[in-house]
């Protein structure tokens, strides 16, 4: 999540991580995946940045 945030912010795309605390409470077993939010008008560009860096989008 930190790497994804750094990539997006490096490209000037504002982002906000969701579910980080809940995921940590469950021991990081993957039961509650973490999510990243970006503005709707920056979504396509954010997806491109993530795919270019081979980050799994969980889709």
WODAKA-V385639 format. One record per run of one state. SS is the DSSP state (H for helix, E for strand, C for the rest). FROM is the first residue (numbers start at 1). LEN is the number of residues. Records with the same first field share a line. If there is no record, write none. Layout:
BEGIN
SS = FROM-LEN ; FROM-LEN
END
This chain:
BEGIN
C = 1-1 ; 11-4 ; 19-1 ; 26-9 ; 39-1 ; 53-7
H = 2-9 ; 20-6 ; 40-13
E = 15-4 ; 35-4
END
